Amino acid sequence: MDAAGALAERAPSLRAKESRRPPPRSVAAGAVVVALVVLLPTAYMIVRASEGGAHDFLATITDGTTFALLLRTLALAAAVTAGALAIGVPLAWLTTRTDLPGRRVFSVLTALPLVIPTYVGGYAFVAALGPKGLAQELLAPLGIDRLPEIYGFFGAWLVLTLFTYPYVLLTVRAAVRRLDPAVEEAARALGRSDRETFRRIVLPQLRPAATAGGLLVALYTIHDFGAVSLLRYDTFTRSIYVSYQGSFDRSRAAVLSLVLVALTILILAVESRARGRAAYYRSHAGAPRRPRERRLGRRRWPAFAACSALVSVALLLPLGVVTYWMLHSAREGGDIGRTLGAALNSFEASALGAVLAVAAAWPIAVMAVRFPGRLARATERASYTGYALPGLVVALALVFFGIRAAPALYQTLVLLVFAYIVLFLPQAQGPLRASLLQLNPALEDAAHSLGAGRLRTVGRVILPLVRPGIAAGAALVFLTAMKELPATLLLAPTGFRTLATEVWTATNASFFDRAAPPALAIVLASSIPLAVLMLRERTPR
C-alpha cells in the first residue's frame, strides 16, 4: 500500500488491542436483550414449522419449487443491490462534493423516492408503462397499440431499484461528509490523478457505508411483497402470503420463512467479507477542514441531465400518476378529514418506532465497532433476522405472542411500535455503525483521561460526532414505518387507521381515486422531515 493509502487505513495493531477489551456490562446486556427480542418472530416460525413434523419440513425444503423460489429471490436481490449501488454511490458524491448545478435541490429530490411505497410505485409504473397504460394511450396516434410487457423480473428490478437506492445514497452521503480532505491532498501530492485518488483513496473509505446501504437494499428486496406481487414476479414473500392467506397452510409458510432467515445469514456473511476489517477516521487532532469542491468540467451538464432523468423516472412519474387520480378524486368530493386523521396516526406510530429503533440499535452498533468478537457478531447478525421476514410473518408472530403471552398488549400501539423496531432495526443500525467506524477511539480515551465518566463521554463526545448517522438511521426508520402495510393491518388498534391501510383498502377494491389522497399524504408527510434533514446537511459551497 502506498503512503496515501496508509493514511486512510487504521493500524491493525490498534484493532487487535480493541478486540481484547471487554465490553461494558450495560452495553453487552443491552445488545443481548435487543437480539433476543428481535429473534422472537423467528422462534415463532420454528414452533409453527415443527407442527407439520420432520417429514413435511424436509419435503418443503427439498421441493423443486422452493429451490426455484430461492434462485429467483437471490437473482432479484443481487440485481437490485447492484443497481442501487451503481446509482447511490456516485450520486452521493455528486450531491456532496462537486459543483453539480442545482446540487442542493438534487440532494433532496434524489432521496424522495424513498418515501413512495413499493405498492404505490409498482401500481404507478403498471398504470403508466404497462401494455395498455397511459404511455400507450399517448402513443396511440402514432399507431402503437401495445407496449412491451413490464411484468416479471425486469419490472420488479426497475421498481425496487428506483425506490431503494436512497438507502445507499443516505448512508454513503453521511460518510462522504466526514471524509478527511487531508488524505486526498496527500494522494495528489504523491502524483495521483483525481480519478485514481477517488478509486484508491475515497472509495475504500466509503466501503463501510456502501456495504451497509447495500445490505439494507438486499434485505428489503427479499422481503418486499408489494412490488413483486403487482409485477407478477414470484419470490418467497409472495409464496408465503399465498400459504397464509390462500391455503392457510401456515406450517409450509413457516418453513419458507425459516429459509428466508437462512438467506439473511448468507447475505450477512457476504456483507461481512465485503465490508473488510479496516476502520477509517481522521488520524490527527484539530477541527475538520471543509474539503475542496471538485470541478466536473465537461461532465457538469451531462451529470445534471442524468440526475434530472433519474428524478423524472423515480419521482415525477409515480407522483404524476397518483396526481391524476387525486384530481379525479377531488372532482368526486374526496374525504379530506379521513385522510388527515390517518396521517396523524401514521406520524405518531412512525415517530415512536424511529426513536426506539435508534435506541435499540445503539448497544449492538457499539459492540460491533468497539468490541468485535463472537458475542458482537452474534448479536449483530441476530438483529437482522426480523428485517428479513415479511411484515406479514412478523405481525402474525406478534399476534400469537400477544394472544398467548401478553393479552394486555394485543391490538395496542405498543405492539405495533414493537413490530416496527423488529422490522426496521437494521435501518437504524447501518448508518449508526458507519458513523462509529469513522470515530477515532482515541477521542474517547482522551475524554476518560480528563476525568469524564462513561455517560458524560457518550453525551459530550460520541453522540455529537455520530449525529449524522443517528439522524440518517432515524429518518430511514420513520420513512419506512410510514409505508409499512402488513404489520399495520394486523397489529394496529381497532379503529387506528393509517395512511398505508387507507391506500391498501382503496386499491384492493380498485378505487384508485380514493387511494390517491392518502398516497400523496404518505409522500408529503414522509418527505418533509427528509427534506429538512437534507437541507441541513453542511455540504461545501
BATORPA-273982 format. One line per field, with one value per residue (C-alpha): y, x, z; residue number from 1. Coordinates in nm, 2 decimals. Layout:
<rs>
Y = [Y	...]
X = [X	...]
Z = [Z	...]
pos = [NUM	...]
</rs>
This chain:
<rs>
Y = [0.00	0.35	0.63	0.80	0.48	0.42	0.75	0.63	0.29	0.22	0.03	-0.34	-0.34	-0.09	-0.31	-0.61	-0.41	-0.31	-0.66	-0.77	-0.50	-0.64	-0.45	-0.27	-0.49	-0.24	-0.24	-0.62	-0.68	-0.43	-0.59	-0.94	-0.82	-0.65	-0.95	-1.19	-0.97	-0.95	-1.33	-1.37	-1.39	-1.65	-1.85	-1.84	-1.97	-2.26	-2.35	-2.33	-2.52	-2.81	-2.86	-3.03	-3.28	-3.36	-3.53	-3.22	-2.99	-3.19	-3.22	-2.84	-2.77	-3.02	-2.93	-2.81	-2.51	-2.40	-2.41	-2.22	-1.95	-1.93	-1.87	-1.61	-1.43	-1.43	-1.31	-1.02	-0.92	-0.92	-0.72	-0.46	-0.42	-0.38	-0.12	0.07	0.08	0.20	0.49	0.57	0.59	0.83	1.03	1.08	1.21	1.44	1.60	1.65	1.72	1.86	2.17	1.99	2.25	2.25	2.03	2.12	2.07	1.73	1.63	1.64	1.53	1.22	1.10	1.15	0.82	0.65	0.79	0.62	0.28	0.00	-0.09	0.27	0.28	-0.06	0.04	0.38	0.20	-0.05	0.22	0.44	0.19	-0.13	-0.27	-0.07	0.21	0.59	0.59	0.36	0.60	0.89	0.69	0.55	0.83	0.70	0.36	0.19	-0.02	-0.21	-0.15	-0.43	-0.62	-0.46	-0.76	-1.01	-0.98	-0.65	-0.47	-0.59	-0.49	-0.15	-0.06	-0.19	-0.03	0.31	0.31	0.16	0.33	0.61	0.36	0.36	0.74	0.84	0.62	0.70	1.07	1.07	0.91	1.15	1.44	1.31	1.23	1.38	1.60	1.57	1.21	1.31	1.60	1.36	1.14	1.42	1.54	1.20	1.24	1.06	1.19	1.29	0.97	0.75	0.93	0.87	0.50	0.41	0.65	0.77	0.46	0.24	0.49	0.47	0.09	0.05	0.29	0.15	-0.21	-0.10	0.06	-0.23	-0.47	-0.28	-0.29	-0.66	-0.74	-0.51	-0.68	-1.03	-0.94	-0.70	-0.80	-0.51	-0.46	-0.83	-0.90	-0.62	-0.70	-1.08	-1.20	-1.49	-1.47	-1.61	-1.34	-1.39	-1.77	-1.71	-1.48	-1.73	-2.01	-1.79	-1.62	-1.87	-2.22	-2.14	-2.37	-2.20	-2.48	-2.45	-2.07	-2.10	-2.33	-2.09	-1.81	-2.00	-2.03	-1.65	-1.64	-1.87	-1.65	-1.35	-1.52	-1.59	-1.22	-1.10	-1.33	-1.19	-0.84	-0.90	-1.02	-0.73	-0.48	-0.58	-0.52	-0.17	0.13	0.49	0.81	1.13	1.04	1.39	1.63	1.96	2.09	1.92	2.14	2.19	1.98	2.14	2.13	1.91	2.07	1.84	2.04	1.89	1.63	1.90	1.92	1.55	1.48	1.73	1.56	1.22	1.34	1.51	1.19	0.99	1.23	1.23	0.85	0.77	1.06	1.26	0.97	0.79	1.13	1.22	0.91	0.95	1.32	1.22	1.01	1.28	1.52	1.27	1.22	1.59	1.61	1.34	1.51	1.31	1.28	1.50	1.47	1.09	1.13	1.39	1.16	0.87	1.10	1.19	0.82	0.74	1.01	0.91	0.54	0.61	0.87	0.63	0.35	0.57	0.69	0.35	0.17	0.41	0.35	-0.03	-0.02	0.17	-0.11	-0.35	-0.10	-0.01	-0.38	-0.44	-0.15	-0.11	-0.46	-0.71	-1.07	-1.37	-1.20	-0.89	-1.09	-1.30	-1.00	-0.81	-1.09	-1.18	-0.82	-0.86	-1.16	-0.97	-0.74	-1.05	-1.17	-1.03	-0.78	-1.03	-1.30	-1.07	-0.94	-1.29	-1.39	-1.09	-1.17	-1.52	-1.37	-1.11	-1.36	-1.63	-1.44	-1.07	-1.03	-0.68	-0.57	-0.73	-0.47	-0.18	0.08	-0.07	-0.40	-0.21	0.00	-0.31	-0.46	-0.15	-0.20	-0.57	-0.50	-0.19	-0.21	-0.26	0.07	0.25	0.02	0.06	0.44	0.44	0.17	0.35	0.67	0.49	0.33	0.68	0.79	0.77	0.58	0.80	1.07	0.85	0.77	1.14	1.21	0.94	1.06	1.40	1.26	1.23	0.93	0.69	0.86	1.20	1.08	0.94	1.25	1.52	1.34	1.04	1.15	1.49	1.33	1.04	1.27	1.23	0.86	0.88	1.13	0.92	0.60	0.76	0.91	0.57	0.40	0.68	0.68	0.30	0.27	0.53	0.29	-0.04	-0.22	-0.59	-0.53	-0.22	-0.41	-0.69	-0.51	-0.16	-0.09	-0.12	0.19	0.31	0.40	0.49	0.62	0.28	0.10	0.36	0.32	-0.06	-0.07	0.15	-0.01	-0.36	-0.26	-0.09	0.25	0.43	0.77	0.71	0.58	0.89	1.14	0.91	0.81	1.17	1.23	0.95	1.12	1.46	1.35	1.15	1.40	1.69	1.55	1.40	1.74	1.92	1.66	1.70	2.08	2.10	1.90	2.11	2.05	2.26	2.58]
X = [0.00	0.13	0.18	-0.15	-0.34	-0.17	-0.30	-0.66	-0.64	-0.63	-0.33	-0.40	-0.23	-0.48	-0.77	-0.62	-0.58	-0.95	-1.07	-0.93	-1.11	-1.42	-1.74	-1.91	-2.18	-2.45	-2.36	-2.33	-2.65	-2.84	-2.71	-2.81	-3.16	-3.23	-3.10	-3.33	-3.63	-3.57	-3.54	-3.90	-4.07	-3.81	-3.88	-4.25	-4.16	-3.97	-4.27	-4.50	-4.26	-4.24	-4.61	-4.60	-4.34	-3.99	-4.13	-4.33	-4.03	-3.79	-4.04	-4.08	-3.71	-3.62	-3.91	-3.81	-4.04	-3.86	-3.52	-3.67	-3.80	-3.45	-3.28	-3.54	-3.52	-3.14	-3.12	-3.36	-3.18	-2.84	-2.96	-3.14	-2.85	-2.61	-2.84	-2.88	-2.50	-2.44	-2.69	-2.64	-2.26	-2.18	-2.50	-2.38	-2.05	-2.21	-2.46	-2.20	-1.85	-1.89	-2.01	-2.32	-2.58	-2.87	-2.68	-2.88	-3.21	-3.10	-2.98	-3.34	-3.52	-3.29	-3.37	-3.75	-3.82	-3.77	-4.10	-4.30	-4.42	-4.34	-4.70	-4.78	-4.47	-4.55	-4.90	-4.79	-4.54	-4.80	-5.06	-4.81	-4.59	-4.80	-4.91	-5.23	-5.11	-5.11	-4.80	-4.97	-5.27	-5.04	-4.86	-5.18	-5.20	-4.86	-5.01	-4.87	-5.14	-4.94	-4.62	-4.38	-4.46	-4.33	-4.42	-4.17	-3.81	-3.73	-4.03	-3.96	-3.60	-3.68	-3.93	-3.73	-3.41	-3.57	-3.73	-3.45	-3.13	-3.18	-3.08	-2.73	-2.75	-2.82	-2.57	-2.29	-2.36	-2.33	-1.99	-1.88	-1.94	-1.70	-1.41	-1.07	-0.96	-0.60	-0.60	-0.70	-0.45	-0.17	-0.26	-0.25	0.08	0.22	0.12	-0.21	-0.47	-0.82	-0.97	-0.71	-0.74	-1.12	-1.07	-0.79	-0.84	-1.20	-1.39	-1.22	-1.32	-1.68	-1.69	-1.84	-2.12	-2.18	-2.20	-2.43	-2.66	-2.63	-2.72	-3.04	-3.13	-3.07	-3.27	-3.55	-3.57	-3.60	-3.89	-4.08	-4.43	-4.60	-4.38	-4.32	-4.69	-4.81	-4.54	-4.61	-4.26	-4.27	-4.04	-4.06	-4.28	-4.55	-4.54	-4.56	-4.85	-5.04	-4.97	-5.11	-5.40	-5.49	-5.44	-5.40	-5.10	-4.91	-4.66	-4.54	-4.52	-4.32	-4.07	-4.03	-3.98	-3.70	-3.54	-3.55	-3.37	-3.10	-3.08	-3.04	-2.75	-2.59	-2.62	-2.48	-2.18	-2.12	-2.16	-1.92	-1.65	-1.71	-1.70	-1.35	-1.18	-1.04	-1.18	-1.14	-1.12	-0.91	-0.57	-0.48	-0.63	-0.79	-1.11	-1.20	-1.15	-1.40	-1.30	-1.22	-1.51	-1.44	-1.50	-1.68	-1.57	-1.72	-1.91	-2.10	-2.41	-2.42	-2.43	-2.71	-2.90	-2.85	-2.98	-3.27	-3.36	-3.34	-3.57	-3.82	-3.84	-3.82	-4.02	-4.22	-4.36	-4.52	-4.63	-4.78	-4.99	-5.11	-5.19	-5.40	-5.62	-5.61	-5.77	-6.03	-6.10	-6.13	-6.39	-6.58	-6.55	-6.29	-6.30	-6.00	-6.08	-6.04	-5.70	-5.59	-5.68	-5.49	-5.19	-5.18	-5.19	-4.92	-4.69	-4.74	-4.66	-4.37	-4.20	-4.22	-4.07	-3.79	-3.68	-3.69	-3.52	-3.22	-3.20	-3.22	-2.95	-2.70	-2.56	-2.54	-2.35	-2.12	-2.04	-1.98	-1.74	-1.56	-1.57	-1.56	-1.58	-1.81	-2.08	-2.07	-2.11	-2.39	-2.59	-2.54	-2.65	-2.94	-3.06	-3.11	-3.34	-3.66	-3.58	-3.55	-3.90	-4.20	-4.41	-4.70	-4.50	-4.36	-4.71	-4.86	-4.58	-4.66	-5.03	-4.95	-4.73	-4.99	-5.27	-5.07	-4.82	-4.93	-5.30	-5.29	-5.06	-5.28	-5.41	-5.23	-5.00	-4.72	-4.73	-4.74	-4.43	-4.26	-4.32	-4.16	-3.85	-3.82	-3.87	-3.66	-3.38	-3.11	-3.21	-3.11	-2.81	-2.64	-2.58	-2.50	-2.24	-2.08	-2.05	-1.90	-1.64	-1.52	-1.49	-1.14	-1.14	-0.85	-1.11	-1.29	-0.96	-0.87	-1.21	-1.16	-0.81	-0.95	-1.19	-1.51	-1.72	-1.87	-2.21	-2.05	-1.82	-2.11	-2.32	-2.04	-1.81	-1.96	-2.32	-2.23	-1.98	-2.21	-2.52	-2.53	-2.56	-2.82	-3.03	-3.00	-3.10	-3.40	-3.51	-3.49	-3.69	-3.95	-3.99	-4.02	-4.26	-4.49	-4.52	-4.54	-4.86	-4.90	-4.78	-5.00	-5.30	-5.28	-5.14	-5.29	-5.55	-5.91	-6.01	-5.65	-5.64	-5.31	-5.22	-5.08	-5.40	-5.62	-5.42	-5.44	-5.81	-5.89	-5.65	-5.76	-6.11	-5.99	-6.09	-5.78	-5.93	-5.99	-5.64	-5.48	-5.53	-5.36	-5.10	-5.00	-5.02	-4.77	-4.53	-4.59	-4.57	-4.25	-4.08	-4.10	-3.86	-3.64	-3.62	-3.53	-3.26	-3.11	-3.12	-2.95	-2.65	-2.34	-2.23	-1.94	-2.05]
Z = [0.00	-0.09	0.17	0.08	0.12	0.45	0.58	0.53	0.70	1.06	1.20	1.26	1.60	1.73	1.62	1.78	2.10	2.09	2.03	2.36	2.56	2.74	2.66	2.95	3.11	3.03	2.66	2.63	2.82	2.61	2.29	2.40	2.51	2.18	1.99	2.18	2.14	1.76	1.75	1.88	1.54	1.43	1.74	1.64	1.29	1.44	1.65	1.35	1.13	1.38	1.38	1.04	1.15	1.02	0.70	0.59	0.68	0.46	0.18	0.17	0.19	-0.09	-0.31	-0.65	-0.62	-0.31	-0.49	-0.78	-0.54	-0.38	-0.71	-0.82	-0.49	-0.49	-0.85	-0.78	-0.46	-0.63	-0.93	-0.72	-0.49	-0.78	-0.94	-0.61	-0.55	-0.91	-0.86	-0.49	-0.46	-0.74	-0.67	-0.30	-0.43	-0.69	-0.45	-0.17	-0.31	-0.67	-0.85	-0.99	-1.10	-0.85	-0.61	-0.30	-0.49	-0.62	-0.27	-0.16	-0.48	-0.53	-0.18	-0.21	-0.40	-0.06	0.07	-0.21	-0.11	-0.35	-0.38	-0.49	-0.72	-0.87	-0.95	-1.09	-1.33	-1.44	-1.50	-1.69	-1.87	-1.89	-2.22	-2.21	-1.98	-2.00	-2.22	-2.48	-2.49	-2.57	-2.84	-2.99	-3.26	-3.39	-3.45	-3.13	-2.99	-2.73	-2.53	-2.43	-2.11	-1.79	-1.58	-1.45	-1.35	-1.53	-1.39	-1.04	-1.07	-1.21	-0.95	-0.65	-0.77	-0.82	-0.47	-0.27	-0.40	-0.14	0.13	-0.03	-0.11	0.25	0.42	0.18	0.19	0.57	0.52	0.25	0.47	0.73	0.49	0.59	0.29	0.40	0.28	-0.07	-0.07	0.03	-0.26	-0.51	-0.36	-0.44	-0.80	-0.81	-1.05	-0.94	-1.08	-0.92	-0.59	-0.60	-0.69	-0.45	-0.16	-0.14	-0.24	0.02	0.29	0.17	0.16	0.52	0.44	0.09	0.22	0.50	0.24	0.00	0.29	0.36	-0.01	-0.04	0.27	0.17	-0.17	-0.03	0.20	-0.03	-0.12	-0.29	-0.60	-0.68	-0.64	-0.87	-1.12	-1.11	-1.01	-0.78	-0.47	-0.12	0.01	-0.25	-0.18	0.19	0.15	-0.06	0.20	0.48	0.31	0.04	0.15	0.52	0.53	0.80	0.86	0.50	0.52	0.84	0.67	0.38	0.64	0.80	0.46	0.44	0.78	0.64	0.33	0.56	0.73	0.39	0.28	0.62	0.57	0.22	0.35	0.64	0.39	0.15	0.44	0.54	0.87	0.82	1.00	0.87	1.05	1.08	1.21	1.35	1.60	1.52	1.36	1.03	0.73	0.45	0.15	-0.18	-0.43	-0.72	-1.06	-1.31	-1.62	-1.93	-1.73	-1.54	-1.77	-1.86	-1.48	-1.45	-1.73	-1.57	-1.23	-1.39	-1.58	-1.25	-1.07	-1.36	-1.36	-0.99	-0.86	-1.11	-1.30	-1.00	-0.85	-1.18	-1.20	-0.84	-0.90	-1.20	-0.97	-0.70	-0.94	-1.02	-0.65	-0.60	-0.87	-0.69	-0.35	-0.15	0.23	0.34	0.71	0.69	0.53	0.79	1.08	0.92	0.87	1.24	1.34	1.10	1.23	1.59	1.53	1.30	1.52	1.82	1.61	1.48	1.83	1.99	1.70	1.72	2.10	2.04	1.77	1.98	2.20	1.90	1.69	1.97	2.03	1.66	1.62	1.95	2.09	1.80	1.89	1.89	2.10	1.89	1.57	1.71	1.83	1.51	1.29	1.51	1.49	1.11	1.12	1.18	0.88	0.66	0.74	0.56	0.76	0.75	0.92	1.19	1.25	1.28	1.52	1.74	1.72	1.85	2.12	2.22	2.25	2.43	2.64	2.67	2.61	2.76	2.47	2.19	1.95	2.12	1.99	2.19	1.99	1.66	1.75	1.87	1.53	1.36	1.58	1.49	1.12	1.07	1.34	1.07	0.90	1.23	1.28	0.94	0.94	1.31	1.26	0.97	1.18	1.47	1.23	1.14	1.51	1.64	1.97	2.09	2.14	2.40	2.57	2.59	2.75	3.01	3.08	3.16	3.42	3.21	3.30	3.05	3.03	3.00	2.73	2.53	2.57	2.52	2.27	2.09	2.03	1.87	1.64	1.52	1.49	1.11	1.15	1.42	1.21	0.90	1.08	1.25	0.92	0.74	1.01	1.02	0.64	0.61	0.90	0.74	0.44	0.63	0.54	0.66	1.02	1.05	0.91	1.17	1.48	1.47	1.75	1.64	1.45	1.42	1.06	0.89	0.55	0.44	0.54	0.37	0.05	0.06	0.14	-0.16	-0.41	-0.30	-0.40	-0.72	-0.60	-0.73	-0.69	-0.32	-0.28	-0.42	-0.13	0.14	-0.12	-0.17	0.21	0.26	0.02	0.18	0.55	0.48	0.26	0.49	0.76	0.49	0.31	0.63	0.70	0.35	0.36	0.69	0.56	0.56	0.21	0.07	-0.11]
pos = [1	2	3	4	5	6	7	8	9	10	11	12	13	14	15	16	17	18	19	20	21	22	23	24	25	26	27	28	29	30	31	32	33	34	35	36	37	38	39	40	41	42	43	44	45	46	47	48	49	50	51	52	53	54	55	56	57	58	59	60	61	62	63	64	65	66	67	68	69	70	71	72	73	74	75	76	77	78	79	80	81	82	83	84	85	86	87	88	89	90	91	92	93	94	95	96	97	98	99	100	101	102	103	104	105	106	107	108	109	110	111	112	113	114	115	116	117	118	119	120	121	122	123	124	125	126	127	128	129	130	131	132	133	134	135	136	137	138	139	140	141	142	143	144	145	146	147	148	149	150	151	152	153	154	155	156	157	158	159	160	161	162	163	164	165	166	167	168	169	170	171	172	173	174	175	176	177	178	179	180	181	182	183	184	185	186	187	188	189	190	191	192	193	194	195	196	197	198	199	200	201	202	203	204	205	206	207	208	209	210	211	212	213	214	215	216	217	218	219	220	221	222	223	224	225	226	227	228	229	230	231	232	233	234	235	236	237	238	239	240	241	242	243	244	245	246	247	248	249	250	251	252	253	254	255	256	257	258	259	260	261	262	263	264	265	266	267	268	269	270	271	272	273	274	275	276	277	278	279	280	281	282	283	284	285	286	287	288	289	290	291	292	293	294	295	296	297	298	299	300	301	302	303	304	305	306	307	308	309	310	311	312	313	314	315	316	317	318	319	320	321	322	323	324	325	326	327	328	329	330	331	332	333	334	335	336	337	338	339	340	341	342	343	344	345	346	347	348	349	350	351	352	353	354	355	356	357	358	359	360	361	362	363	364	365	366	367	368	369	370	371	372	373	374	375	376	377	378	379	380	381	382	383	384	385	386	387	388	389	390	391	392	393	394	395	396	397	398	399	400	401	402	403	404	405	406	407	408	409	410	411	412	413	414	415	416	417	418	419	420	421	422	423	424	425	426	427	428	429	430	431	432	433	434	435	436	437	438	439	440	441	442	443	444	445	446	447	448	449	450	451	452	453	454	455	456	457	458	459	460	461	462	463	464	465	466	467	468	469	470	471	472	473	474	475	476	477	478	479	480	481	482	483	484	485	486	487	488	489	490	491	492	493	494	495	496	497	498	499	500	501	502	503	504	505	506	507	508	509	510	511	512	513	514	515	516	517	518	519	520	521	522	523	524	525	526	527	528	529	530	531	532	533	534	535	536	537	538	539	540	541]
</rs>
